[in-house]
Amino acid sequence: MLRIGLTGGIGAGKSTVSATFSELGGVVVDGDVIAREVVEPGTPGLKSLVETFGEEILLPEGALNRPALAAIAFSDDQKRATLNGIVHPLVAQRRSELIAAAADDAVIVEDIPLLVESQMAPMFPLVIVVHADADLRVRRLIEYRGFSEEDARARIAAQATEEQRRAVADVWLDNAGTSDELVAAARRLWHDRIEPFAANIAARRPAQTPSRPVPPDPQWPAQAQRILARLRTACGHRAVRVDHIGSTAVAGMAAKDVIDVQVTVDGLGSADEIAEAMLAAGYVATPVTEDVAQPDARSTVAAFDHTDDDALWRKRLYGSADPGRPTNVHVRVQGWPGQQFALLFVDWLRANPSVQAEYADLKQSVESPQDKEPWFSDAYQRAWQWADATGWRPAD
């Protein structure tokens, strides 16, 4: 099963994307539909709203008068928080019931208007944001949904900002054009990324990764931060720390377009316990179970234990099933030499531009990862010498 979080500001066009995904076979769990369902006449949800906001939020026949509720609830932050505190738990419960009823290989599209505001983005292997600028959304709300301009702007102001949405978006669908253009973009996304992603999860197969370095991408840090948040959520208490490592963590450095992440755990037992949670988050276990052991670095830094004992170079390696964001997740044990070196290597590269250039030249000249091992054996010694000289410690 692949779960996708779909969101966007009111009037942005999210419903068009949701409908397109449904036509293509996605199981759409619509937060707006559920939010209406849980406050229908006779429900505990509507009873709670009336008790909180008064009888004036009801129509004569007893149904919820949504504009009346909105006028009250969106008038200040406290009232809006009260409304969300009533409705959100009911919506979450109903959403869970619908997902549990879906097929194991389904693509679940969770259409959640307040995904950003409720900090749910890390729960999804893929987050899609549909966007249009505020003035365009106001015009749409007035023309198609009967809002006044004042009400439209109040609703938009009460939701997440563009900056907040961009921070969580794996995919940004701009709806500044026509509805047909948005549908076409959604269909391309489905066929080019979502379908292959779901197929990879079903087959427990990582997506292919590029083999050659590319110029540095300014989006790598933001992409890494979304991955770190997703992995912290998936691993929970078993993750001692989660770090962006490797060449893409070094600003301005050419690298293969693969985000490398290290999840630090307290033992290999914990590394194995997270396998299913990792799969649910979109990361597939690979057969790799160890790093290449390096000779004892003989570091004088007392905080670190260096050894070439092969048993202490074991790890677990996961690859992202998402073809749109190749990722390697190295799960290593706290204090073991591979875990220590992964953190040191990034800081050593950042502090030494000449080593960056040396490593970049190496990556351009070799054909396989094995060809880099002689350089890494030497780099391991040099990096720990630098650590001794500078008193390096991992950042918190």
C-alpha positions as CSV (number, residue, x, y, z in Angstrom):
1,M,0.0,0.0,0.0
2,L,1.2,3.5,-0.9
3,R,-0.3,6.4,1.0
4,I,-0.1,9.8,-0.5
5,G,-0.9,13.1,1.3
6,L,-2.6,15.6,-1.0
7,T,-3.2,19.1,0.1
8,G,-3.5,22.7,-1.0
9,G,-5.1,26.0,0.1
10,I,-8.9,26.5,-0.3
11,G,-9.6,27.3,-4.0
12,A,-6.2,26.0,-5.2
13,G,-7.6,23.1,-7.3
14,K,-7.0,20.2,-5.0
15,S,-10.3,18.6,-5.8
16,T,-9.5,18.5,-9.5
17,V,-6.3,16.5,-8.7
18,S,-8.1,14.3,-6.3
19,A,-10.7,13.4,-8.9
20,T,-8.1,12.7,-11.5
21,F,-6.3,10.3,-9.2
22,S,-9.6,8.6,-8.5
23,E,-10.2,8.1,-12.2
24,L,-6.7,6.6,-12.6
25,G,-7.4,4.0,-9.8
26,G,-6.5,5.8,-6.6
27,V,-8.6,5.2,-3.5
28,V,-9.4,8.7,-2.5
29,V,-10.0,9.4,1.2
30,D,-11.3,13.0,1.1
31,G,-11.0,15.0,4.3
32,D,-13.6,17.5,3.2
33,V,-16.2,14.7,2.5
34,I,-15.4,13.0,5.9
35,A,-15.5,16.4,7.7
36,R,-19.1,16.8,6.4
37,E,-20.0,13.2,7.2
38,V,-18.9,13.4,10.9
39,V,-21.2,16.4,11.5
40,E,-24.3,15.3,9.8
41,P,-27.6,15.5,11.7
42,G,-27.7,13.0,14.6
43,T,-23.9,12.6,14.9
44,P,-21.9,13.1,18.1
45,G,-19.9,15.6,16.1
46,L,-22.8,17.9,15.3
47,K,-24.0,17.7,18.9
48,S,-20.5,18.8,20.2
49,L,-20.5,21.7,17.8
50,V,-23.9,22.9,18.9
51,E,-22.9,22.6,22.5
52,T,-19.8,24.7,21.9
53,F,-20.9,27.3,19.4
54,G,-24.7,27.5,20.0
55,E,-27.9,26.8,18.1
56,E,-27.3,29.6,15.7
57,I,-25.0,27.3,13.7
58,L,-28.0,25.1,12.6
59,L,-30.3,25.5,9.7
60,P,-34.1,25.3,10.4
61,E,-34.2,21.6,9.5
62,G,-31.4,20.8,11.9
63,A,-28.4,20.4,9.6
64,L,-25.2,22.4,10.0
65,N,-25.2,25.9,8.7
66,R,-21.6,25.9,7.5
67,P,-21.3,29.7,6.6
68,A,-22.7,30.5,10.1
69,L,-20.2,28.2,11.7
70,A,-17.4,29.6,9.6
71,A,-18.3,33.2,10.5
72,I,-17.9,32.3,14.2
73,A,-15.1,29.8,14.2
74,F,-12.8,31.7,11.8
75,S,-13.2,35.0,13.7
76,D,-10.2,34.3,16.0
77,D,-7.5,31.7,16.5
78,Q,-8.9,30.3,19.8
79,K,-12.3,29.5,18.3
80,R,-10.7,28.0,15.2
81,A,-8.6,25.7,17.4
82,T,-11.7,24.7,19.3
83,L,-13.5,23.8,16.1
84,N,-10.4,21.8,15.0
85,G,-10.2,20.0,18.3
86,I,-13.8,18.7,17.9
87,V,-13.7,17.8,14.2
88,H,-10.1,16.6,13.6
89,P,-10.3,13.5,15.9
90,L,-13.5,12.4,14.3
91,V,-12.1,12.8,10.8
92,A,-9.0,10.9,11.8
93,Q,-11.0,8.0,13.2
94,R,-13.1,7.7,10.0
95,R,-10.1,8.1,7.8
96,S,-8.4,5.1,9.6
97,E,-11.5,3.0,9.1
98,L,-11.6,3.7,5.3
99,I,-7.8,3.0,4.9
100,A,-8.1,-0.3,6.8
101,A,-10.9,-1.4,4.4
102,A,-8.7,-0.8,1.3
103,A,-6.8,-3.5,-0.6
104,D,-3.2,-4.2,0.4
105,D,-1.8,-3.0,-3.0
106,A,-4.0,0.1,-3.2
107,V,-2.7,3.7,-3.7
108,I,-4.4,5.7,-1.0
109,V,-4.8,9.4,-1.8
110,E,-5.5,11.2,1.5
111,D,-7.1,14.5,0.5
112,I,-6.4,16.6,3.6
113,P,-7.0,20.4,3.5
114,L,-5.1,21.0,6.7
115,L,-2.3,18.5,6.3
116,V,0.3,21.2,6.8
117,E,-1.5,22.9,9.7
118,S,-1.9,19.5,11.5
119,Q,1.7,18.6,11.0
120,M,0.8,15.3,9.3
121,A,3.2,15.6,6.3
122,P,5.9,13.2,7.8
123,M,3.3,10.5,8.0
124,F,3.3,10.1,4.2
125,P,5.8,8.7,1.8
126,L,4.8,11.4,-0.7
127,V,3.2,14.8,-0.2
128,I,1.6,16.6,-3.1
129,V,0.7,20.3,-2.8
130,V,-1.6,22.0,-5.3
131,H,-1.0,25.7,-5.4
132,A,-2.5,28.9,-6.8
133,D,-1.8,32.5,-5.7
134,A,-4.1,34.1,-3.2
135,D,-5.8,36.5,-5.6
136,L,-6.6,33.8,-8.1
137,R,-8.1,31.6,-5.3
138,V,-10.2,34.5,-4.1
139,R,-11.7,35.0,-7.6
140,R,-12.4,31.3,-7.8
141,L,-14.1,31.2,-4.4
142,I,-16.3,34.2,-5.3
143,E,-17.2,32.9,-8.8
144,Y,-17.7,29.2,-8.2
145,R,-18.5,28.8,-4.5
146,G,-20.4,32.0,-3.6
147,F,-18.0,33.4,-1.1
148,S,-17.8,37.1,-0.3
149,E,-14.3,38.5,-0.8
150,E,-14.0,39.1,2.9
151,D,-14.9,35.5,3.8
152,A,-12.6,34.1,1.1
153,R,-9.6,36.1,2.3
154,A,-10.3,35.2,5.9
155,R,-10.3,31.5,5.0
156,I,-7.1,31.8,3.1
157,A,-5.4,33.8,5.9
158,A,-6.4,31.1,8.4
159,Q,-4.6,28.4,6.5
160,A,-0.9,27.6,6.0
161,T,1.3,30.0,4.1
162,E,3.0,29.2,0.8
163,E,6.3,29.0,2.5
164,Q,4.9,26.4,5.0
165,R,3.5,24.3,2.2
166,R,6.7,24.4,0.2
167,A,8.6,23.1,3.1
168,V,6.6,19.8,3.2
169,A,5.9,19.4,-0.6
170,D,7.6,16.5,-2.4
171,V,5.6,17.6,-5.4
172,W,4.4,21.1,-6.2
173,L,1.5,21.3,-8.7
174,D,1.0,24.9,-9.9
175,N,-2.6,25.6,-10.9
176,A,-2.1,29.1,-12.4
177,G,-3.5,27.8,-15.7
178,T,-6.6,26.0,-16.9
179,S,-8.3,23.0,-15.3
180,D,-7.3,20.9,-18.3
181,E,-3.6,21.8,-17.7
182,L,-3.9,20.8,-14.1
183,V,-5.5,17.4,-15.0
184,A,-2.7,16.8,-17.6
185,A,0.0,17.5,-14.9
186,A,-1.8,15.2,-12.4
187,R,-1.9,12.4,-15.0
188,R,1.8,12.7,-15.8
189,L,2.6,12.6,-12.1
190,W,0.5,9.5,-11.6
191,H,2.1,7.6,-14.5
192,D,5.6,8.8,-14.1
193,R,6.0,8.7,-10.4
194,I,3.1,7.4,-8.4
195,E,2.4,4.1,-10.3
196,P,6.1,3.1,-10.4
197,F,6.4,4.0,-6.7
198,A,3.5,1.8,-5.8
199,A,4.9,-1.0,-8.0
200,N,8.3,-0.8,-6.3
201,I,6.7,-1.1,-2.9
202,A,4.6,-4.1,-3.9
203,A,7.7,-5.8,-5.3
204,R,9.9,-4.6,-2.3
205,R,12.2,-3.1,-4.9
206,P,14.2,0.1,-4.5
207,A,14.0,2.6,-7.3
208,Q,17.0,2.8,-9.6
209,T,19.7,5.3,-8.6
210,P,21.8,7.4,-11.0
211,S,25.4,6.3,-11.5
212,R,27.1,9.6,-12.3
213,P,27.6,12.8,-10.4
214,V,25.6,15.9,-11.3
215,P,26.2,19.6,-10.4
216,P,25.0,20.5,-6.9
217,D,21.3,21.0,-6.5
218,P,20.1,23.7,-4.2
219,Q,17.0,21.6,-3.4
220,W,19.0,18.8,-1.8
221,P,19.0,20.3,1.7
222,A,15.2,20.9,1.7
223,Q,14.6,17.4,0.3
224,A,16.8,15.9,2.9
225,Q,14.9,17.7,5.7
226,R,11.6,16.2,4.5
227,I,13.2,12.7,4.4
228,L,14.6,13.2,7.9
229,A,11.2,14.1,9.3
230,R,9.6,11.1,7.6
231,L,12.2,8.7,9.0
232,R,12.0,10.1,12.5
233,T,8.2,9.5,12.3
234,A,8.6,6.0,10.9
235,C,11.4,4.9,13.3
236,G,10.0,6.6,16.4
237,H,11.9,5.9,19.6
238,R,14.2,3.4,17.9
239,A,16.1,6.2,16.2
240,V,18.7,7.7,18.4
241,R,19.4,10.3,15.7
242,V,18.7,10.8,12.0
243,D,21.3,12.7,9.9
244,H,21.8,13.8,6.3
245,I,25.2,12.3,5.3
246,G,27.2,11.9,2.1
247,S,28.1,14.3,-0.7
248,T,24.6,15.9,-1.0
249,A,25.0,17.1,2.6
250,V,28.0,19.2,1.5
251,A,27.0,22.6,0.1
252,G,28.3,23.2,-3.4
253,M,29.6,19.7,-4.0
254,A,28.8,17.7,-7.1
255,A,27.2,14.3,-6.3
256,K,25.0,11.6,-7.6
257,D,21.4,12.7,-7.2
258,V,20.9,10.4,-4.3
259,I,20.1,11.6,-0.8
260,D,22.1,9.6,1.8
261,V,20.7,9.4,5.3
262,Q,21.9,7.7,8.4
263,V,19.5,6.4,11.1
264,T,21.4,5.7,14.3
265,V,19.9,2.9,16.5
266,D,21.0,1.3,19.7
267,G,21.6,-2.2,18.2
268,L,21.0,-4.3,15.2
269,G,17.9,-5.7,16.8
270,S,16.3,-2.3,16.6
271,A,17.5,-2.0,13.0
272,D,15.6,-5.1,12.1
273,E,12.5,-4.1,14.1
274,I,11.9,-1.0,11.9
275,A,11.8,-2.9,8.6
276,E,8.0,-2.8,8.2
277,A,7.7,0.8,9.4
278,M,10.4,1.7,6.8
279,L,8.4,-0.1,4.0
280,A,5.3,1.8,5.0
281,A,7.3,5.0,4.7
282,G,8.5,4.0,1.2
283,Y,11.9,2.5,2.0
284,V,12.8,-1.0,1.0
285,A,15.3,-3.3,2.6
286,T,18.3,-4.3,0.5
287,P,20.7,-7.3,0.8
288,V,23.5,-5.1,2.0
289,T,24.3,-5.8,5.6
290,E,27.8,-4.3,6.2
291,D,30.2,-1.6,5.3
292,V,33.8,-2.3,4.2
293,A,35.8,-2.5,7.4
294,Q,38.6,0.0,7.6
295,P,41.9,-0.4,9.5
296,D,42.0,0.8,13.1
297,A,42.5,4.6,12.9
298,R,44.2,4.7,16.3
299,S,42.4,8.0,17.2
300,T,43.3,9.6,20.4
301,V,39.8,11.1,20.7
302,A,38.7,9.2,23.8
303,A,35.0,9.5,23.0
304,F,35.4,7.1,20.0
305,D,36.2,3.4,19.8
306,H,38.0,2.5,16.7
307,T,38.3,-1.1,15.5
308,D,38.6,-3.1,12.4
309,D,36.4,-5.9,13.9
310,D,34.2,-6.9,11.0
311,A,31.2,-7.5,13.4
312,L,31.2,-3.7,14.2
313,W,30.9,-2.7,10.6
314,R,27.5,-4.3,10.2
315,K,24.5,-2.2,9.2
316,R,21.2,-2.4,7.4
317,L,20.6,-0.5,4.1
318,Y,17.3,0.7,2.7
319,G,16.6,2.2,-0.6
320,S,13.7,4.5,-1.5
321,A,11.0,3.0,-3.7
322,D,10.2,6.5,-5.0
323,P,11.7,7.0,-8.5
324,G,11.4,10.7,-8.1
325,R,13.6,10.9,-5.0
326,P,16.4,8.2,-4.9
327,T,17.5,7.8,-1.3
328,N,19.8,5.5,0.6
329,V,19.1,5.0,4.3
330,H,22.0,3.5,6.2
331,V,20.9,2.1,9.6
332,R,24.0,1.9,11.9
333,V,24.6,1.3,15.6
334,Q,25.4,4.1,17.9
335,G,29.2,4.2,18.6
336,W,30.2,1.7,15.9
337,P,33.0,2.9,13.6
338,G,30.8,3.1,10.4
339,Q,28.3,5.3,12.3
340,Q,31.0,7.5,13.6
341,F,32.8,7.9,10.3
342,A,29.6,8.8,8.4
343,L,29.2,11.8,10.6
344,L,32.9,12.7,10.6
345,F,33.2,12.4,6.8
346,V,30.6,15.2,6.1
347,D,32.2,17.6,8.5
348,W,35.7,16.8,7.2
349,L,34.6,17.5,3.7
350,R,32.9,20.8,4.7
351,A,36.0,22.0,6.4
352,N,38.4,21.0,3.7
353,P,37.6,22.3,0.2
354,S,40.8,20.6,-1.2
355,V,39.5,17.2,0.0
356,Q,36.1,18.0,-1.6
357,A,37.8,18.7,-4.9
358,E,39.8,15.5,-4.6
359,Y,36.8,13.4,-3.8
360,A,34.8,15.0,-6.7
361,D,37.6,14.2,-9.1
362,L,37.6,10.6,-7.9
363,K,33.9,10.2,-8.4
364,Q,34.2,11.4,-12.0
365,S,36.9,9.0,-12.8
366,V,35.7,5.7,-11.3
367,E,33.1,3.4,-12.6
368,S,31.9,1.5,-9.5
369,P,31.8,2.0,-5.8
370,Q,34.4,-0.6,-5.3
371,D,36.9,1.5,-7.2
372,K,36.7,4.1,-4.5
373,E,37.7,1.8,-1.6
374,P,41.5,2.4,-1.7
375,W,40.8,6.2,-1.5
376,F,38.4,5.7,1.4
377,S,40.9,3.6,3.3
378,D,43.3,6.5,3.2
379,A,40.6,9.0,3.8
380,Y,39.5,7.2,6.9
381,Q,42.9,7.7,8.4
382,R,43.2,11.3,7.3
383,A,39.8,12.2,8.5
384,W,40.4,10.9,12.0
385,Q,43.8,12.7,12.1
386,W,41.8,15.9,11.4
387,A,39.3,15.0,14.1
388,D,42.2,14.6,16.6
389,A,43.7,17.9,15.5
390,T,40.5,19.8,15.8
391,G,38.8,18.1,18.7
392,W,35.9,17.2,16.5
393,R,32.6,15.9,17.9
394,P,29.3,15.1,16.1
395,A,26.9,18.0,16.2
396,D,23.8,17.4,18.3
